[in-house]
Structure formats: structure tokens, C-alpha cells
Amino acid sequence: MDIAHIAMTVANGSTLDKQLDKLEEQVALSFQIEQTVSDIYTLQDEYQQFLRQAESVRDLSWANLIESQTHALSLQPHMDAYVPAYENIETLKAAYQTLEGVGGALALFQELDGFGSDSPLPPSIAALQQQLSALSVNRAAFDEMAYKKKLQVALSYNQVAEDLLTKAQELSQALLVSQRFSMTEGERLSAIKQAHDCILQSMDLKLASDQFVLDVMDEAEVSQSGPLKRYEHQLERRLLAVTPINQ
Amino acid sequence: MKWKSYFCLAGLPLLCLVNHTLSAQKVIPVEDRMLRDSIAENASRSTKQAGYLTVINRLTKNTRDEVEATRSLQYDYQSHLRRTLSTAALGVSDQQSQQQAVLQLIHTGQHLQDYGFAQSLNEAYHTLEEPLEKSRRLYDHLVPYDEMKVFSDLISFNSYQQAQLRNMLALEEMSSRRKAQLAQALRQLAQQKIRQADELKTKLTEGQTFSMTEAERLKLLSTMQQYLLASQQLNAQSDELLEQVSRPSSLKEQALERYKKAQIRKTAATTPLFNF
């Protein structure tokens, strides 16, 4: 057994010690890496879950569309809801209710305009008069429906305008509270713009609402003055007919 | 760690001394004992190393798994972003019927084909490609005065005027028919908008279907609000168009009045003067 062997083994031991040092360091490093990677995974996973959640916007009044929806739905697609009293307008009603295809549109045109190129002109003055009077009933019924509907829209515009104002206010307040929503600054800015647009739109809606009411007043006066005048004349004639000439 | 190696180096003579006193009874050469001890020490160091390596191995495996999971999560997310199925089922993405309605409106020529007497006008739309020439032809057909044409007699002048009147009437009728059709399409759209808004709302506030940031959600909510408003606007607009249809143009009114007078004249002409 020579002394060199011992010296080598001892030197070997010191090398092993150094390796041990490095390994210990490596263990610490690996542990750190593992923790970080696992953190990254959790963060990613949480973020994806977060994107799926809807609670934060659900309790805003933006999510409450019920009122707007009721208004939109309350506009009836058929004429009966507005002019139930008119008789002999079944064809018009049916034509108004069809939405698919060209047929309904052409029938509507026929019922409202009356004299299309594809329908022959009535051969006698009596037939012509009859067609004209049928047409005027149709038009009157349609006008009445349109006016009523327009007033309905006008009133609903008014309410929607209020609604929009509240929503805009709420939105701009919610945006000022930090941590409230997850969004980039660009998105935040565009959300603020959204709130501003809502305020402008609500003003427009109020104006439009008033304009609708005025329109209905004007148009109704124009379209109904003729028939009313005629009715007045008719009443006068009837009165004249039964008035004895010599008292 | 430094202290350990220091201990090892400094303690070597000390160790030899201790060994020497402990195993005094069994005489082993000093060199052999030193060798055995240092080998034993090395062995324990190696064992320790093996332990460390096991730990590192485990940690590395964990790391690999987590990196793998993160990567697949990212891939999932990417494929999720590419996914169109969840929105394809929505009514919002159904553009088909709207396009259909619009397409039906576009065919001017088709509308004109309804009128036998507007054949030449129809041709003006169909055969000419040059926009300038097209508009000039249309002008010729619609505007009753033409400096290029000088009429020598009243009859040809009248017939020319009447042909143009008919053309104008045809064009008007076409436009009002198209208005009726448009009105129909608008109301259809109005109903669709309500449905779409409803659908989106359900998805957005109740379901977990859509992955989006809150900003996007907010934006979408306001879009739905707009939809509902637009629905009402469309309804009103549609009725307005139909009202236009129901008020005949002055041209048509005149034509009708003329026809009415002709009928009255005819009736008067055939009514016997004395009914006795």
C-alpha cells in the first residue's frame, strides 16, 4: 500500500465534496424553477377561468336589457293590435304579416297603391269608385296603425333615453374604480367613449321622440282632413235632405 | 459548505490519531486504515450525491410536467380562440337570410320586367354597360324634352310624350314596389335583432360559453342595447316606407284622374238623355 494511493483517494474526496456543494446548489435552483413554473401554470389557468366568468358584468344595469326588450317586443308585427275595428282589410292584414318572399311585398303594394301595371284598371266609373273607396279604407287603416305605432316608439324612445343615461353614469363610475374590471387602458378608454356615446345617443333619442309625436300630429292632420271634410259634407247633405223647404 | 471541506482536510491527522487509539488491539497498518477511512468517507459522500441527484431528478421531472401542462394550456387556449362553433350556432352569425332579403331587392331589371310597356327601359338597364351611356339613355326615356327631336305634328309629339309618361310611371311603380319589399325586409330584420340580442344576453350573463375580457363583455352588452333600439327604429322606418307607398305620386294621381274623367265622359256618352 503506497502513500500515493492514499493521497489520491483523499484528493478524490475533496473533489467529491466540491461536487456535493454544486449539487446542493442545484437542488435549491431546481426547487426554485419548479415553484416558478408551477406559479406560471396556476396563473395561466386562473386567467383562463377568469375569462369565462360573467359575474362582474352581470350585476351592472347594462346586463339588464329587459326593459329595452319589452319595448322592442311590444311593437306588434300584425295590424290587429292597432286597428281592430276596421272591417274588410283582411287582405291588407295578411299581406302586412307576411315577411318572407316577394309575394307579401307585392300584395302590400297592391293593397296600398292599388293601381299596379299588372292589375287591369276597372272598366266602369262605378267599379273605379268602389276600388278607390276600398283603397281609402286600406290607407286609413294603415295610417292609423302607423301613427299609433310611431307614438309607441316615441314613448319608448323616451324611456330608453333615460335608461341609457343611467347606464352611462354607472359605467363611467365603475370605470373610475380601479380593480373593478380587468381591461387594458385602451379598452378602458373605449369604454369611457362608450359611456359618452350613450349620453349623446340618449339626447338624440329624446329629440327623435318629440319629433315623432310632432310628425304624427302633422301627418294625421293632412291625411285625415280629407275624409273628415267629406264626412262633414255628408252630414250636412243629410241634414239638408230632411229639412223641409217651407216651414 | 466551506466549513465541511475545511474540516475534512484539517481533521485528517486527527482522524488517524483517533483510529490509532481505538483499534490498538488489532494492529492494522496505518496506511491501510487511512485508506479504508478515506474510501468510507468517499462512499458516504457518493451516497449523499446520489440522494441529491434523486431530489434534482424529481424536481426536474415536476418542472417538465408543469412546463408540458402550461404548453398544452397555451395550445388549448389558442385552439379555443380559433374555435367558431360556439358562435356559429348563434343567430347573430346567421347572415344568410339578411343577405337573401337584400339580394332580392337589388335586381332592378327583374322588377322592371313586370311592366310590358317599359320594355325599352328595361333594356336600357340590361344591355348597356357604360355608366355614362346608361344614364343618358335613362334621361332620354324619362325627361319629356329632347333638343335632338323636333316633331312636325301634334300626334307624334303627343305619342312621344305619352311614352315617356308611361316610362316615368313604370319607374315610380318599380321604386314603390321595391319600397314595399324593403319595408318587409326591415321588419324581418327588426324581429331578428330582438332574437339576437336575447340570445347574446343569455350567453353572456348566464352561460360560461364565451371567453372574453370584461371590456369585451361590456362592449357586447352595449351592442345588444343598440340591437334592441335598432329593432324599434327599423319597425318605424318600415312603416314610413309603406306610408310612402300608400301615397301615390302626383304623376300617378294625374293619370288616375284623367282615367276617371275619361270614364265619366264614357258613362255620360252612353247615358240616354231621357229616361222616360
Interface residues (C-beta under 8 A of the other chain):
Chain A: M1 D2 I3 H5 I6 T9 V10 N12 G13 S14 L16 D17 K18 Q19 L20 D21 L23 E24 Q26 V27 S30 F31 I33 E34 V37 S38 I40 Y41 Q44 D45 Q48 L51 R52 Q53 A54 S56 V57 R58 L60 W62 A63 L65 S68 Q69 H71 A72 L73 L75 P77 T98 L99 E100 V102 G104 A105 L106 L108 F109 L112 D113 G114 F115 G116 S117 D118 L121 S124 I125 L128 N138 R139 F142 D143 M145 A146 K149 K150 V153 S156 Y157 V160 L164 K167 L171 F181 S182 M183 T184 E187 R188 S190 A191 Q194 C198 L205 F212 E219
Chain B: M1 K4 S5 C8 L9 L12 P29 E31 D32 M34 L35 S38 I39 E41 N42 R45 S46 K48 Q49 Y52 L53 V55 I56 L59 T60 N62 T63 E66 V67 A69 T70 L73 Q74 Y77 Q104 D114 Y115 G116 F117 L169 A170 E173 S176 R177 A180 Q181 A183 Q184 R187 Q188 A190 Q191 K193 I194 A197 D198 K201 L204 T205 E206 G207 Q208 F210 S211 M212 T213 E214 A215 E216 R217 L218 K219 L221 S222 M224 Q225 L228 L229 S231 Q232 Q233 N235 A236 D239 E240 L242 E243 V245 S246 P248 K252 L256 Y259 K260 Q263 I264 K266 T267
